[in-house]
Amino acid sequence: MNEDPRPLDGALTASKDAPVGGQAVLEGVMMRGVSTWAVAVRQPLPEQMGEDGLAPGEAARGEIAVQSFPLVSRARRHRVLRLPVIRGFVALVESMAIGVRALGISVNAQQGEDEEPISGLLWFGTVVAGLALAVGLFFVVPVGITSLFKDQLGSAFLFWVVEGILRTAIFLAYLWALSRLNDLRRLFEYHGAEHKVISAYEAGEELTPENAQRYSRLHPRCGTSFLLIVMIVAIFVFAPLGLPAWYWLLASRVLGVPLITGLSFEVIKFAGRNRRKRWVRTVMWPGMQLQRLTTREPDHDQLAVAIAAMDAALAVEDPRNAGAEDRVGMEVVA
């Protein structure tokens, strides 16, 4: 048998993949399908609002506000953007753009009436700064540190091994540090709600908090698993480069990011389609376990928010019935 029916964490898992994805936001969830994305946010009650809006870590107790938007991937308009590897990097950029908009909606929903909404320009600057930090921390810093004692290593092979181990260690330490922040607890709970609702939808269940709660908070297409794949793929992409001068080393780590992310998207997409195969589950096991750091068990109110976002997307389309042409550019993570 090449399939493993056992659940990942004692909860139910879906056996089929669907072209849906999502992201946890502040007191809410964004869900995206083939032609639509929607964000649902639970708003705070008036009495919960202080001068600076909702207090960090406090649960909003008001109504659920839902907004939906059309989604058209650039890959549908340009054939070259649909090629393997390229399509993954394009999807990543588009997913980040949607995620930033959804996050902005959720942050503005939690602010006090007297506060100015956060501008798009500020969000753009935040994204650029975040990308620079990620590339610097996970690609430039490891190669920079390893370069300090490359003469002692004596070979390109050892340099490659040490840099890869260091990059992965930095990534794991970063995730562990994030998991220790109390202010992110509710965001991680909404992350778990997003995964549960997507799995319930993939399994064909009626979307209710009770049904969704039965499913695992871990998902094979999660962004956390994707990032671990990025760390591992980077090791093999950089291996053939050998040990050139330091400036070429640094340049390769920055310029190689699109190729690495594109390859990683192909891996995560394959894993999602073949999630029931035993060997695929074995390979994906480390990434699934990392999700224990970035997800928490949600309550029924949080699941209701995730369902509201999914229902808003499903009101416009049924992603499971989308044809091949409609799915062009749909390289999504959960």
C-alpha positions in Angstrom: 0.0 0.0 0.0 1.2 3.5 -0.8 -1.3 5.3 1.3 -1.3 6.0 5.0 -4.8 6.4 6.5 -3.5 7.5 9.9 -4.3 11.1 10.9 -1.4 13.5 11.5 -2.2 14.5 15.1 -5.1 12.4 16.2 -7.6 14.5 14.2 -9.2 13.9 10.8 -7.4 14.9 7.6 -8.8 15.3 4.1 -7.6 12.9 1.4 -8.1 15.2 -1.5 -6.6 18.6 -2.5 -8.6 21.6 -3.5 -7.5 24.9 -5.1 -8.1 26.9 -2.0 -5.8 28.6 0.4 -5.7 31.2 3.2 -4.0 33.2 5.8 -4.6 34.2 9.4 -4.9 37.9 10.0 -5.6 40.0 13.1 -8.8 38.6 14.7 -9.7 37.0 11.3 -8.9 34.8 8.3 -8.4 35.4 4.6 -9.6 32.6 2.2 -8.9 32.5 -1.5 -10.3 30.3 -4.3 -9.8 30.4 -8.0 -11.4 33.7 -8.9 -12.2 35.3 -5.5 -10.6 36.1 -2.2 -12.4 37.1 1.0 -11.4 38.3 4.4 -13.6 37.9 7.6 -12.7 39.8 10.8 -14.4 39.7 14.1 -14.9 43.3 15.2 -14.4 44.4 18.8 -17.3 45.7 20.9 -17.3 49.5 21.5 -16.6 48.9 25.2 -13.5 46.9 24.3 -11.9 49.8 22.5 -9.2 51.8 24.3 -7.3 54.8 22.9 -5.1 52.5 20.9 -7.9 50.1 19.8 -8.2 46.5 20.9 -5.6 45.5 23.5 -2.9 43.0 22.3 -4.0 39.4 22.9 -7.6 40.4 23.7 -10.3 38.5 21.8 -12.7 40.7 19.8 -16.3 39.9 20.8 -18.4 41.8 18.2 -19.9 40.8 14.9 -18.1 39.3 11.9 -17.4 41.7 9.1 -16.7 40.1 5.7 -15.3 41.6 2.4 -14.7 39.8 -0.8 -12.7 40.8 -3.9 -12.1 39.4 -7.4 -8.9 37.5 -8.1 -7.2 37.3 -11.5 -3.7 35.8 -11.6 -1.2 37.4 -14.0 -0.3 33.9 -15.0 -3.6 33.7 -16.9 -2.6 36.6 -19.1 1.0 35.6 -19.8 1.9 32.1 -20.9 5.5 32.3 -19.8 4.3 32.9 -16.2 2.5 29.5 -16.3 5.7 27.6 -16.8 6.9 25.3 -13.9 9.0 27.1 -11.3 8.2 30.5 -12.7 4.5 30.0 -11.8 5.4 29.3 -8.2 7.3 32.5 -7.8 4.5 34.5 -9.5 2.0 32.9 -7.1 4.1 33.7 -4.1 4.3 37.4 -5.1 0.5 37.5 -5.7 -0.2 35.7 -2.5 1.9 38.2 -0.5 0.0 41.1 -2.2 -3.3 39.6 -1.2 -2.1 38.8 2.3 -0.9 42.3 2.9 -4.3 43.8 1.8 -6.1 41.3 4.1 -3.8 42.1 7.0 -4.4 45.8 6.4 -8.2 45.3 6.5 -7.9 43.3 9.8 -5.7 45.9 11.5 -7.9 48.8 10.5 -11.0 46.9 11.8 -9.4 46.7 15.3 -8.5 50.4 15.5 -10.3 53.1 17.4 -12.6 55.5 15.6 -10.3 58.4 16.1 -7.3 56.6 14.5 -6.4 57.1 10.9 -6.5 53.9 8.7 -3.0 52.5 7.8 -2.2 53.7 4.3 -1.3 51.4 1.4 2.1 53.1 1.1 3.0 52.2 4.7 2.0 48.6 4.1 4.1 48.5 1.0 7.1 49.8 2.9 6.4 47.2 5.6 6.4 44.4 3.1 9.7 45.5 1.5 11.3 45.8 4.9 10.0 42.3 5.8 11.3 40.8 2.6 14.7 42.4 3.1 14.8 41.0 6.6 13.9 37.5 5.5 16.5 37.4 2.7 19.1 38.9 4.9 18.4 36.6 7.9 18.0 33.3 6.1 20.3 33.8 3.1 22.9 36.6 3.6 23.7 36.0 7.2 24.4 32.2 6.9 26.7 32.6 3.9 28.4 35.6 5.6 29.1 33.7 8.8 30.3 30.6 7.0 32.6 32.8 4.9 34.4 33.9 8.0 36.0 30.5 8.4 35.8 29.1 4.9 39.6 28.7 4.8 39.5 26.4 7.9 36.8 24.3 6.2 39.1 23.6 3.3 36.5 22.5 0.7 33.4 23.7 -1.1 31.5 20.6 0.1 32.0 21.4 3.8 31.2 25.1 3.1 27.9 24.0 1.5 27.1 21.7 4.4 27.8 24.2 7.1 26.0 27.0 5.4 22.9 24.8 4.9 22.9 23.6 8.5 23.3 27.2 9.8 20.5 28.5 7.5 18.1 25.8 8.8 19.1 26.4 12.4 18.5 30.1 12.1 15.1 29.4 10.6 14.1 27.0 13.3 15.3 29.4 16.0 13.2 32.2 14.4 10.1 30.1 14.4 10.6 29.0 18.0 11.1 32.6 19.1 7.8 33.6 17.3 6.0 30.7 19.0 7.0 32.1 22.4 5.3 35.5 21.9 2.0 35.8 23.7 0.9 38.6 21.4 0.8 36.1 18.5 -1.2 33.4 20.4 -4.5 34.4 18.9 -3.0 34.8 15.4 -1.8 31.2 15.6 -5.2 30.1 16.8 -6.8 31.7 13.7 -4.1 29.9 11.7 -5.3 26.6 13.1 -8.9 27.6 12.3 -8.0 28.4 8.7 -6.4 24.9 8.3 -9.3 23.1 9.9 -11.9 24.8 7.7 -9.9 24.2 4.5 -9.5 20.5 5.4 -13.2 20.2 6.2 -14.0 21.8 2.8 -11.5 19.5 1.0 -13.3 16.5 2.7 -16.7 17.6 1.5 -18.0 18.3 4.9 -20.7 20.9 5.7 -18.9 23.9 7.0 -19.9 24.3 10.6 -17.6 24.9 13.6 -18.4 21.5 15.0 -17.4 19.7 11.8 -14.3 21.8 11.3 -13.1 21.2 14.8 -12.8 17.5 14.1 -10.0 18.2 11.6 -6.3 18.6 12.1 -4.8 22.0 12.5 -1.9 20.8 10.5 -2.0 21.0 6.7 0.5 19.7 4.0 0.3 23.0 2.0 0.9 25.3 5.0 3.3 28.2 4.6 5.4 27.0 7.5 6.1 23.7 5.7 6.8 25.7 2.5 9.4 27.8 4.3 11.2 24.7 5.6 11.2 23.3 2.0 12.8 26.6 0.9 15.6 26.1 3.4 16.2 22.6 2.2 15.9 23.4 -1.6 18.4 26.2 -1.1 21.0 23.8 0.0 20.8 21.9 -3.3 20.4 24.9 -5.5 23.6 26.6 -4.2 25.7 23.3 -4.1 26.8 23.5 -7.8 28.1 27.0 -7.4 31.1 25.8 -5.5 33.1 28.5 -3.6 33.5 31.6 -5.6 34.6 35.0 -4.3 32.6 36.4 -1.4 30.7 39.0 -3.5 29.5 36.3 -5.9 28.5 34.2 -2.9 26.3 37.1 -1.5 24.9 37.9 -4.9 24.0 34.3 -5.6 22.1 34.0 -2.3 20.0 37.1 -3.1 19.4 36.4 -6.9 18.7 32.8 -6.3 15.6 33.4 -4.1 13.1 33.4 -7.0 14.4 30.1 -8.3 14.4 28.5 -4.8 10.9 29.7 -4.0 9.6 28.6 -7.5 11.1 25.1 -7.0 9.7 24.9 -3.4 6.2 25.8 -4.7 6.4 22.8 -7.1 7.3 20.6 -4.2 4.5 21.8 -1.9 2.0 21.5 -4.7 3.0 17.9 -5.4 2.8 17.1 -1.7 -0.7 18.5 -1.5 -1.9 16.4 -4.5 -0.3 13.2 -3.1 -0.8 13.7 0.6 -2.1 10.2 1.2 1.0 8.4 -0.1 3.1 7.1 2.7 6.4 8.2 1.3 5.1 11.7 0.8 3.8 11.9 4.3 7.2 10.7 5.6 9.1 13.4 3.6 6.6 16.1 4.7 6.6 15.0 8.4 9.2 17.5 9.6 7.3 20.5 8.1 4.1 19.2 9.5 5.6 19.1 13.0 6.9 22.7 12.6 3.3 23.8 12.2 2.8 22.9 15.9 4.8 26.1 16.5 2.7 28.3 14.3 -0.8 26.9 14.9 -2.9 26.6 18.0 -6.2 24.9 18.6 -9.0 27.5 17.8 -12.3 27.9 19.6 -15.7 27.8 17.9 -15.9 31.5 17.5 -12.6 31.6 15.6 -13.8 28.7 13.4 -16.9 30.7 12.7 -14.8 33.5 11.4 -12.8 31.2 9.1 -16.0 29.7 7.8 -17.5 33.1 7.1 -14.4 33.9 4.9 -14.7 30.6 3.1 -18.5 31.0 2.6 -17.9 34.4 1.1 -15.5 32.9 -1.5 -17.8 30.0 -2.2 -20.7 32.3 -2.7 -19.0 33.4 -5.9 -17.5 30.1 -7.1 -17.0 26.4 -6.4 -13.2 25.9 -6.6 -13.6 22.1 -6.7 -15.5 22.3 -10.0 -13.1 24.8 -11.6 -11.6 23.6 -15.0 -8.0 23.5 -15.9 -8.1 26.9 -17.6 -9.7 28.5 -14.5 -7.0 27.0 -12.3 -4.1 28.6 -14.2 -1.8 30.3 -11.7 -3.4 28.7 -8.7 -0.3 27.6 -6.8 -1.6 28.2 -3.3 -0.5 27.4 0.2 -2.9 26.9 3.0 
